[in-house]
Amino acid sequence: MDQIQHKYVDVRGVKLHVAEIGTGPTVVLFIHGFPEIWYSWRHQMIAVANAGYRAIAPDLRGYGLSEHHPQPEKASFMDFVEDTFAILDSFQIGKAFLIGKDFGSWAVYLLSLLHPTRVSGIVSLGLPFFLPSYQELPEGFYSFRWKEPGRAEADFGRFDVKTIWKNIYILFSGSEIPIAEKDKEIMDLVDPSSLPPPWLTEEDLAIYTSSYENSGFDSPMLIPYKQPGEKPAISNPKIEVPVLLVMGGKDYYLKVPGIEKCLTSGEVKEYVPDLEIKFLADGTHFIQEQFPDQVNELIISFTNKLGK
């Protein structure tokens, strides 16, 4: 990891931490999800740099070493989209491949809708361009619980940062949607004796813990869990750039109502006509850390095919 360089850039009134490696003329920009930071892309960044690309991965605002939202009450998911666009401008990057994971995929999808000429192609891990039927899920669904004022704070307040982060990672690594019973909280879903998945090392856990000790959980969870903020007005929500969607066969997100059907029926291609879907049968929600070599190969094959 020593070859990865770190810097700060001023973007839209916020100082963002950015990790970077590689000197190739073509840029691959990685956008993380929750509970992640730039570090979740470590394997992919090194691989694409070795393949001749320049890899860039920020900590999104509110995460890791980046500054928090200066006005939390005005925070919006569009901040992530506009920050990503501003990073391209800040680094004087005319066009880039965008790689997203979890809600980071929504940020790159939206950026491609708003600024298609700046996007060479998209790789999404675990998230198709499709709105699922969350309303069909029970009130104990983790996202519903975390939207309730004070509920996550009370739940998390019983544990230290390392335990909270580890529990979320364990839950999201499973094949079942995290849903708590009415008299239980989300943290109660994890047995205290449970260990993180085998691909996550003690060093990895220490790095993530240190990051969330710095940022806390309130700021990272502000968007999208606490408040959705403004939504962009897009008249034709069709992704025109090539997209590679990589899904894990054991990702709990496949069980969210509407997701598996949209993939198997081909409905998703109505919105993403130039779509290629790859399944890794044993893959979970953290597929890029679980199976880095396979994911790296898929990303590099996709970007090489479209040309450096």
Solvent accessible surface area in square Angstrom, and as a share of the most:
residue,aa,sasa,rsa
1,M,92,0.41
2,D,148,0.77
3,Q,100,0.44
4,I,7,0.04
5,Q,119,0.53
6,H,92,0.41
7,K,77,0.33
8,Y,109,0.42
9,V,20,0.11
10,D,112,0.58
11,V,3,0.02
12,R,106,0.39
13,G,72,0.69
14,V,2,0.01
15,K,87,0.37
16,L,0,0.00
17,H,2,0.01
18,V,0,0.00
19,A,0,0.00
20,E,14,0.06
21,I,18,0.09
22,G,26,0.25
23,T,139,0.81
24,G,15,0.15
25,P,129,0.81
26,T,16,0.09
27,V,6,0.04
28,V,0,0.00
29,L,0,0.00
30,F,0,0.00
31,I,0,0.00
32,H,0,0.00
33,G,0,0.00
34,F,0,0.00
35,P,0,0.00
36,E,0,0.00
37,I,5,0.03
38,W,25,0.09
39,Y,8,0.03
40,S,0,0.00
41,W,0,0.00
42,R,5,0.02
43,H,59,0.26
44,Q,0,0.00
45,M,0,0.00
46,I,35,0.18
47,A,19,0.15
48,V,0,0.00
49,A,19,0.14
50,N,124,0.64
51,A,29,0.22
52,G,32,0.31
53,Y,0,0.00
54,R,55,0.20
55,A,0,0.00
56,I,0,0.00
57,A,0,0.00
58,P,0,0.00
59,D,1,0.01
60,L,2,0.01
61,R,12,0.04
62,G,0,0.00
63,Y,1,0.00
64,G,0,0.00
65,L,91,0.45
66,S,5,0.03
67,E,84,0.38
68,H,87,0.39
69,H,11,0.05
70,P,90,0.57
71,Q,91,0.40
72,P,68,0.43
73,E,123,0.55
74,K,139,0.59
75,A,4,0.03
76,S,6,0.04
77,F,28,0.12
78,M,12,0.05
79,D,16,0.08
80,F,1,0.01
81,V,2,0.01
82,E,65,0.29
83,D,1,0.00
84,T,1,0.01
85,F,47,0.19
86,A,21,0.17
87,I,1,0.01
88,L,0,0.00
89,D,72,0.37
90,S,59,0.38
91,F,30,0.13
92,Q,169,0.75
93,I,10,0.05
94,G,51,0.49
95,K,108,0.46
96,A,0,0.00
97,F,2,0.01
98,L,0,0.00
99,I,0,0.00
100,G,0,0.00
101,K,1,0.00
102,D,17,0.09
103,F,12,0.05
104,G,0,0.00
105,S,0,0.00
106,W,49,0.17
107,A,0,0.00
108,V,0,0.00
109,Y,2,0.01
110,L,21,0.10
111,L,0,0.00
112,S,4,0.03
113,L,31,0.15
114,L,67,0.33
115,H,62,0.28
116,P,60,0.38
117,T,108,0.63
118,R,44,0.16
119,V,3,0.02
120,S,29,0.19
121,G,0,0.00
122,I,0,0.00
123,V,0,0.00
124,S,0,0.00
125,L,1,0.00
126,G,5,0.05
127,L,11,0.05
128,P,1,0.01
129,F,15,0.06
130,F,37,0.15
131,L,140,0.70
132,P,14,0.09
133,S,28,0.18
134,Y,82,0.31
135,Q,148,0.66
136,E,118,0.53
137,L,20,0.10
138,P,69,0.44
139,E,76,0.34
140,G,1,0.01
141,F,4,0.02
142,Y,18,0.07
143,S,16,0.11
144,F,61,0.25
145,R,1,0.00
146,W,2,0.01
147,K,90,0.38
148,E,64,0.29
149,P,132,0.83
150,G,40,0.39
151,R,59,0.22
152,A,3,0.03
153,E,75,0.33
154,A,73,0.56
155,D,4,0.02
156,F,14,0.06
157,G,64,0.62
158,R,125,0.46
159,F,72,0.30
160,D,90,0.46
161,V,37,0.21
162,K,90,0.38
163,T,39,0.23
164,I,8,0.04
165,W,0,0.00
166,K,38,0.16
167,N,10,0.05
168,I,0,0.00
169,Y,0,0.00
170,I,32,0.16
171,L,22,0.11
172,F,2,0.01
173,S,15,0.09
174,G,28,0.27
175,S,48,0.31
176,E,112,0.50
177,I,24,0.12
178,P,6,0.04
179,I,57,0.29
180,A,4,0.03
181,E,121,0.54
182,K,170,0.72
183,D,116,0.60
184,K,92,0.39
185,E,43,0.19
186,I,2,0.01
187,M,3,0.01
188,D,62,0.32
189,L,66,0.33
190,V,13,0.08
191,D,81,0.42
192,P,132,0.83
193,S,90,0.58
194,S,34,0.22
195,L,149,0.74
196,P,29,0.18
197,P,17,0.11
198,P,132,0.83
199,W,53,0.19
200,L,13,0.07
201,T,72,0.42
202,E,127,0.57
203,E,116,0.52
204,D,9,0.05
205,L,5,0.03
206,A,59,0.46
207,I,57,0.29
208,Y,0,0.00
209,T,12,0.07
210,S,66,0.42
211,S,11,0.07
212,Y,0,0.00
213,E,112,0.50
214,N,91,0.47
215,S,7,0.05
216,G,27,0.26
217,F,17,0.07
218,D,93,0.48
219,S,14,0.09
220,P,0,0.00
221,M,3,0.01
222,L,24,0.12
223,I,0,0.00
224,P,37,0.23
225,Y,14,0.05
226,K,48,0.20
227,Q,46,0.20
228,P,78,0.49
229,G,33,0.32
230,E,113,0.51
231,K,164,0.69
232,P,40,0.25
233,A,109,0.84
234,I,47,0.24
235,S,119,0.77
236,N,92,0.47
237,P,60,0.37
238,K,77,0.32
239,I,0,0.00
240,E,113,0.51
241,V,13,0.08
242,P,29,0.18
243,V,1,0.01
244,L,3,0.01
245,L,1,0.00
246,V,0,0.00
247,M,0,0.00
248,G,1,0.01
249,G,34,0.32
250,K,101,0.43
251,D,4,0.02
252,Y,2,0.01
253,Y,12,0.05
254,L,18,0.09
255,K,104,0.44
256,V,2,0.01
257,P,32,0.20
258,G,28,0.27
259,I,0,0.00
260,E,96,0.43
261,K,140,0.59
262,C,0,0.00
263,L,15,0.07
264,T,106,0.61
265,S,71,0.46
266,G,31,0.30
267,E,56,0.25
268,V,1,0.00
269,K,98,0.42
270,E,110,0.49
271,Y,76,0.29
272,V,2,0.01
273,P,71,0.45
274,D,76,0.39
275,L,17,0.08
276,E,63,0.28
277,I,49,0.25
278,K,80,0.34
279,F,101,0.42
280,L,33,0.16
281,A,81,0.63
282,D,74,0.39
283,G,0,0.00
284,T,13,0.08
285,H,5,0.02
286,F,0,0.00
287,I,3,0.01
288,Q,0,0.00
289,E,4,0.02
290,Q,29,0.13
291,F,52,0.22
292,P,32,0.20
293,D,109,0.56
294,Q,81,0.36
295,V,0,0.00
296,N,17,0.09
297,E,123,0.55
298,L,34,0.17
299,I,0,0.00
300,I,33,0.17
301,S,66,0.43
302,F,9,0.04
303,T,0,0.00
304,N,74,0.38
305,K,134,0.57
306,L,68,0.34
307,G,38,0.36
308,K,122,0.51
